[in-house]
Amino acid sequence: MDQTTPILLVPGLASSARIYAPVIPALWRFGPVMVANHIRDDSMAAIAARMLSEAPPRFALAGHSMGGYIAFEIMRQAPERVSKLALINTQARPDTPEATARRRGLMERARHGELREESFPELVHPSRRDDADILKLVHAQDEDVGVEGYLRQQSAIIARVDSRPTLAAIKCPTLVLTGDADNTIPNALSREMAEGIAGARLKVLDRCGHLPQAEQPEATVRALTEWLGTEVV
């Protein structure tokens, strides 16, 4: 391959580098892969600024769920550094009052050491609700992030801005990837993003919930490798 593309992957809420493990080997063929750490700051602006300070000068950027919120902030701070953008099971909208109230309740439970295991069935496709391997992955990521990291993440998410007004400013090749049964961020919100970004490609994975890397790794790899193969204008 004549040219390599550094790739920056951003995990979601309560998620770590483990979520991307099924897809990294395939992406690595396109260039060096870096999984961002997003547990050290409590605002989107600070998280994005730190990531930019640690990232290559120019890179392909993929953000999953909360990682998509961070990706939008990176696009606001340094759009010239992003060669390609992938938005995975995420949305451009800010929190609703109801969502914020729910997050604050989850934060209080986390402070008391309560696991969020009951939310697992909502994260995955109905066919995956008894998948012990994915449940184990979710628990391992909880340990990776830790309570304080989780609280900082939720604070940043609550305060995030509405990214819909800036969708039209995104000019790089963009993939919007989602699942057909995402109950956490409905895929209608992915369609909204794709319609707002000129030339964006929307891909809806079959039999998939909110965790496509774990639920449908092969289909996710196909979508991401096609995206990385897109010519940069």
C-alpha positions, 0 to 999 in steps of 0.5 A, spaced: 500 500 500 503 506 497 500 510 503 497 509 510 492 513 514 493 513 521 486 511 525 483 514 531 478 510 534 474 513 540 470 509 544 463 510 547 460 511 554 463 506 560 467 503 554 474 502 553 479 500 547 476 493 548 470 495 544 474 495 538 478 489 539 474 485 533 475 490 528 483 493 529 486 487 526 483 489 519 483 497 520 491 496 522 492 494 514 490 501 512 495 504 517 497 505 525 491 505 529 490 509 536 484 508 541 483 514 544 482 515 552 476 519 554 476 518 561 480 524 564 476 530 563 469 532 564 467 536 558 467 535 551 472 541 549 477 538 554 476 531 552 477 533 544 483 538 546 487 532 549 485 527 544 488 532 539 494 533 542 496 526 542 493 524 535 497 524 529 497 531 525 492 528 520 488 522 521 481 518 520 476 519 526 471 514 528 467 515 534 462 510 537 456 513 541 459 518 546 465 517 541 461 520 536 459 526 541 467 527 541 468 526 534 463 532 533 467 536 538 474 534 534 471 537 528 469 543 531 476 544 533 480 542 528 476 539 522 483 540 517 486 534 521 480 529 520 481 526 513 475 521 514 469 521 519 465 515 521 459 516 526 457 509 529 451 508 533 451 516 535 447 522 534 448 529 533 442 532 538 444 534 545 441 531 551 433 532 553 431 534 560 429 526 561 435 523 558 439 528 563 435 526 569 436 519 567 444 520 567 444 523 574 440 517 577 445 513 573 451 517 576 448 517 583 448 509 583 455 509 580 457 513 586 454 507 591 457 502 587 451 499 583 452 495 577 448 497 571 447 490 568 440 491 568 441 496 562 445 490 558 438 487 554 437 494 552 444 495 549 444 489 544 439 486 539 434 481 542 438 475 540 444 477 544 441 478 550 443 472 553 450 472 550 455 471 556 461 474 552 458 480 550 456 481 557 463 479 560 465 485 555 461 490 558 463 488 565 470 488 563 469 495 560 466 498 566 472 496 570 477 499 565 473 506 566 472 506 573 467 510 577 470 516 577 472 516 569 464 514 568 462 520 572 466 525 568 464 522 562 456 523 564 458 530 566 461 531 559 455 528 555 450 532 559 453 538 557 454 537 550 452 542 545 447 541 539 451 538 533 446 539 528 447 546 526 455 544 524 453 537 520 453 541 513 460 544 515 463 536 515 466 536 508 470 529 509 468 522 507 463 520 512 460 513 514 454 513 519 453 506 521 448 504 526 444 497 528 437 496 526 435 494 533 439 500 537 434 502 543 439 506 546 440 511 540 435 509 535 437 509 528 432 515 526 437 519 529 443 516 524 439 517 518 438 525 521 446 525 521 447 522 514 442 527 511 445 533 514 452 531 512 453 532 504 455 525 501 455 521 507 454 514 507 448 511 511 449 503 513 444 500 517 447 493 520 441 487 520 440 484 527 444 489 531 443 493 537 448 499 540 454 495 540 456 493 532 463 491 534 461 486 538 454 484 535 456 484 528 464 484 527 464 482 520 459 487 518 462 492 522 469 491 519 466 491 512 463 497 513 469 500 516 474 498 511 470 500 505 470 507 509 477 507 509 478 505 502 474 511 500 478 516 496 479 523 499 478 529 495 
